[in-house]
Amino acid sequence: MDFTPEIKDKLNQLQEKYTAMGQDMASYLDGLLYADFLTYWDYIHLDTLLSLQSPKTPFPDEEIFIMYHQITELYFKLSLHECKQVAEHKNLTVGFFTARVKRINAYFNALTTSFEVMVDGMEKEQFLKFRMSLLPASGFQSGQYRMIEICATDFIRLVDKSRRVELSTATIDEQFEHIYWKFGATELASGKQTLTLKQFIKKYADQFLQLAKDRALTNFSSLYQQFQANGHDVSALAEELRKLDLYVNVEWPLSHYKSAVRYLEKDPVDVAATGGTNWQKYLPPRFQKRIFYPFLWTEEQMEGWGKGWVLSVLKTLKNKD
């Protein structure tokens, strides 16, 4: 069989590659000859993936609950993959930065628009029963979501809003003691830290602190301001960052709030969330006023942060009832 010039050229390139590595190309060609063709199911480890659902109860809808949370974590991993590309890029440009934030927005759009699976996709009676087998585990314990927050903004923006001014010059370690989500995992009756929070801090605190320090000058907020200060056109980037701010700090927590209202609101006494989190105060965006990029919003927009979304959702849910 005669080889085409293209094939010969590729073989010569391979020979050069393996010679430079001190390797025998013929041995590698033997390996290619004997190797099986790759299959889709092997490449993505499909059998393993489909075996990762292990319900704790016999209720069918628990599998929905598990799989949706697993899908969520995969989207978070995609987002962190983009965050890392931006932060560690050797020659970052506004265009590259903008494109990666746009990808993250696409991931969060998929998450927020699919959350109806959680809002309407399970029988309330089933959920209220199988959830008791999950204690003290909670979606609150998503470490990847906290890492996305750290990558997205200056760490001070994640401090509880009542302490941001006084801690503005404090160290990251000091600020971490007052990070906003710690106040969302307190026991409703005593105000003490829940086991859910204690477990979470024990597992992730060191990782969070190291990431915050690593991203002190390479989080999205800092990088944006560096580009702006150097006279770059950041208008398209600003638009994508505003979208990200809304997705992460309004749309995503609001999606959870809708789910909590659907499954946990019970007149006259609300049912405590899994893990005992104080969801009524923790989830609504208008209470937290967590804003990654305050320099991209007007005072009026920040003052009404998330309020319209919450009211419209409550109205919709009540109309359904």
Buried (B, 14 or more C-beta within 10 A) or exposed (E): EEEEEEEEEEEEEEEEEBEEEEEEBEEBEEEEEEEEEEEEEEEEEEEEEEEEEEBEBEBEBBBBBBBBEEBBBEBBEBBBEBBBBBBEBEEBEBEEBBBBBBBBBBBBEBBBEBBEBBBEBBEEEBBBBBBEEBBBBBBBBBBBBBBBBBBBBBBBBBBBEEBBEEBEEBEBEEBBEBBBBBBBBBBBEEEEBBBBBEBBBEEBEEEBBEBBBBBEEBBBBBBBBBBBEEEBEBEBBBBBBBBBBBBBBBBBBBBBBBBBBBBBBEEEEBEBBBBBBBBBEBBBBBBBBBBBBBEBBEEEEEEEBBBEBBEEBBEEBEEEE
